[in-house]
Amino acid sequence: MKADPPPVSPWNIANVVTVARIFLVPVFAVVVVVSGMEHSGWRMLACALFVFISATDFVDGWLARSRGLVTEFGKLADPIADKALIGTALVLLSFYDALPWWVTVVILVRELGITGLRMAVLKHAVIAAGRGGKLKTVLQIAAVAWYLWPWPEPFDLVGPWLMGAAVLLTVVTGMDYLWKAFKLRESESGRTR
């Protein structure tokens, strides 16, 4: 009989990267506030910092999967870090009138709602992120980065198109998650009868 592998310590490189990402979110927020969304140099720094922090999301996921470092802490902290970064960026963009508030509200309601739903069904099954969810994340990152960078006209007009695509995919993938959760609940209730 094969022995169970030893439990993975939550103090591993993947989780350290995730925690570092959470701690960098306030730094990013301060840089945006200092820029006032008017000073080009600070906006460039905010954009670079946002892209760097976003890239660490892919790094910690890769580290966790490739080295067998997936932990309960990581499953919880990773989406918190993602939502904290995107949420902070969207709220600040709306605060500085660079982005309509309704866009921020739609994305945040979807992101927080689906994260809550995924956590709620975690004990039964994992609703994995599909291709649409991954593309949604990439579009959100690209759109936010585009808004942060001080593009001259007419290049600044690309931002609303990217954000429009991100919002559309955010809503569509949210509906898909709801459908998967409904089917999962239906199959679970069928088993308990």
C-alpha positions as CSV (number, residue, x, y, z in Angstrom):
1,M,0.0,0.0,0.0
2,K,1.3,3.4,-1.1
3,A,1.7,6.0,1.7
4,D,0.1,9.4,1.2
5,P,2.5,12.1,0.2
6,P,3.4,14.6,3.0
7,P,1.2,17.7,3.2
8,V,2.5,20.7,1.3
9,S,3.6,23.5,3.6
10,P,1.7,26.8,3.1
11,W,5.1,28.5,3.4
12,N,6.2,27.7,-0.2
13,I,7.5,29.8,-3.1
14,A,4.1,29.9,-4.9
15,N,2.3,31.3,-1.8
16,V,5.1,33.7,-1.1
17,V,4.6,35.2,-4.6
18,T,0.9,35.4,-3.9
19,V,1.4,37.2,-0.6
20,A,3.9,39.6,-2.2
21,R,1.3,40.4,-4.9
22,I,-1.3,41.3,-2.2
23,F,1.3,43.6,-0.5
24,L,2.1,45.3,-3.8
25,V,-1.6,46.3,-4.4
26,P,-1.4,49.3,-2.0
27,V,1.9,50.3,-3.5
28,F,0.2,50.3,-6.9
29,A,-2.7,52.3,-5.5
30,V,-0.4,55.0,-4.0
31,V,1.4,55.4,-7.4
32,V,-2.0,55.9,-9.2
33,V,-3.1,58.4,-6.5
34,V,0.3,60.3,-6.9
35,S,-0.2,60.4,-10.7
36,G,-3.7,61.8,-10.3
37,M,-4.2,60.2,-13.7
38,E,-2.5,63.3,-15.1
39,H,1.2,63.0,-14.6
40,S,2.6,60.9,-17.5
41,G,5.7,59.6,-15.7
42,W,3.7,58.3,-12.7
43,R,1.0,56.9,-14.9
44,M,3.7,54.9,-16.8
45,L,5.1,53.7,-13.5
46,A,1.5,52.7,-12.4
47,C,1.0,50.8,-15.6
48,A,4.3,49.0,-15.4
49,L,3.6,48.1,-11.7
50,F,0.1,46.8,-12.6
51,V,1.4,44.7,-15.5
52,F,4.2,43.3,-13.2
53,I,1.8,42.4,-10.4
54,S,-0.6,40.8,-12.9
55,A,2.2,38.7,-14.4
56,T,3.0,37.3,-10.9
57,D,-0.4,35.7,-11.0
58,F,0.7,33.5,-13.8
59,V,4.0,32.9,-12.1
60,D,2.6,31.7,-8.8
61,G,0.0,29.5,-10.5
62,W,2.7,27.9,-12.7
63,L,5.0,27.4,-9.6
64,A,2.2,25.8,-7.6
65,R,1.1,23.3,-10.4
66,S,4.6,22.5,-11.7
67,R,6.2,21.8,-8.3
68,G,3.2,20.3,-6.6
69,L,2.8,23.2,-4.2
70,V,-1.0,23.6,-4.4
71,T,-2.4,24.4,-0.9
72,E,-5.7,25.4,0.6
73,F,-4.1,28.7,1.5
74,G,-3.1,29.3,-2.1
75,K,-6.5,28.4,-3.4
76,L,-8.0,31.1,-1.1
77,A,-5.3,33.8,-1.3
78,D,-4.8,33.7,-5.1
79,P,-8.3,34.9,-6.1
80,I,-8.2,37.4,-3.3
81,A,-5.0,38.9,-4.7
82,D,-6.5,38.9,-8.2
83,K,-9.7,40.6,-7.2
84,A,-7.8,43.1,-5.0
85,L,-5.6,44.2,-7.9
86,I,-8.3,44.5,-10.5
87,G,-10.8,46.0,-8.1
88,T,-8.3,48.6,-6.9
89,A,-7.4,49.5,-10.4
90,L,-11.1,49.8,-11.6
91,V,-12.2,51.9,-8.5
92,L,-9.3,54.3,-9.0
93,L,-9.9,54.6,-12.7
94,S,-13.6,55.4,-12.0
95,F,-12.6,57.8,-9.2
96,Y,-10.5,59.8,-11.6
97,D,-13.3,59.8,-14.2
98,A,-11.2,57.7,-16.6
99,L,-13.8,54.9,-16.6
100,P,-17.6,54.9,-16.0
101,W,-18.6,53.7,-12.6
102,W,-21.1,51.2,-14.1
103,V,-18.2,49.3,-15.7
104,T,-16.5,49.0,-12.4
105,V,-19.7,47.9,-10.6
106,V,-20.5,45.3,-13.3
107,I,-17.0,43.7,-13.2
108,L,-16.7,43.8,-9.4
109,V,-20.2,42.3,-8.8
110,R,-19.3,39.5,-11.2
111,E,-15.8,38.9,-9.9
112,L,-16.8,38.9,-6.2
113,G,-20.0,36.9,-6.9
114,I,-18.3,34.2,-8.9
115,T,-15.4,34.0,-6.4
116,G,-17.9,33.5,-3.6
117,L,-19.7,30.9,-5.6
118,R,-16.5,29.0,-6.3
119,M,-15.6,29.0,-2.6
120,A,-19.1,27.8,-1.7
121,V,-19.0,24.8,-4.0
122,L,-15.3,24.0,-3.3
123,K,-16.1,21.2,-0.8
124,H,-18.1,19.5,-3.5
125,A,-16.0,20.2,-6.6
126,V,-13.7,22.7,-8.2
127,I,-15.2,24.8,-11.0
128,A,-12.1,25.3,-13.0
129,A,-11.4,28.4,-15.0
130,G,-12.1,27.7,-18.6
131,R,-10.6,29.4,-21.7
132,G,-13.2,32.1,-21.6
133,G,-12.4,32.9,-18.0
134,K,-8.7,33.1,-18.8
135,L,-9.3,35.3,-21.9
136,K,-11.5,37.5,-19.7
137,T,-8.7,38.0,-17.2
138,V,-6.2,38.8,-20.0
139,L,-8.7,41.3,-21.5
140,Q,-9.3,43.0,-18.2
141,I,-5.5,43.3,-17.6
142,A,-5.0,44.7,-21.1
143,A,-7.8,47.1,-20.8
144,V,-6.8,48.4,-17.4
145,A,-3.1,48.7,-18.5
146,W,-4.3,50.6,-21.6
147,Y,-6.3,53.1,-19.4
148,L,-3.3,53.6,-17.1
149,W,-0.8,54.4,-19.8
150,P,-0.9,58.0,-21.0
151,W,-1.6,57.3,-24.7
152,P,-1.9,60.3,-27.1
153,E,-4.9,60.7,-29.3
154,P,-6.2,58.7,-31.2
155,F,-4.5,55.6,-29.5
156,D,-6.4,56.4,-26.2
157,L,-9.6,55.3,-28.0
158,V,-8.4,51.7,-28.0
159,G,-9.0,51.5,-24.2
160,P,-12.8,51.7,-24.3
161,W,-12.9,49.0,-27.0
162,L,-10.7,46.7,-24.9
163,M,-12.8,47.4,-21.8
164,G,-16.0,46.8,-23.7
165,A,-14.8,43.4,-24.8
166,A,-13.6,42.7,-21.3
167,V,-17.0,43.6,-19.8
168,L,-18.9,41.5,-22.4
169,L,-16.6,38.5,-21.7
170,T,-16.9,39.1,-17.9
171,V,-20.7,38.9,-18.1
172,V,-20.7,35.9,-20.4
173,T,-18.2,33.8,-18.4
174,G,-20.1,34.8,-15.2
175,M,-23.3,33.3,-16.7
176,D,-21.3,30.2,-17.7
177,Y,-20.0,29.7,-14.1
178,L,-23.6,30.1,-12.8
179,W,-24.8,27.5,-15.2
180,K,-21.9,25.1,-14.2
181,A,-22.7,25.6,-10.5
182,F,-26.4,25.0,-11.1
183,K,-25.6,21.7,-13.0
184,L,-23.2,20.7,-10.2
185,R,-25.9,21.3,-7.5
186,E,-28.5,19.4,-9.6
187,S,-26.2,16.4,-9.9
188,E,-25.3,16.6,-6.2
189,S,-29.0,16.7,-5.2
190,G,-29.7,13.7,-7.5
191,R,-27.0,11.7,-5.7
192,T,-28.4,12.3,-2.2
193,R,-31.9,11.1,-3.1
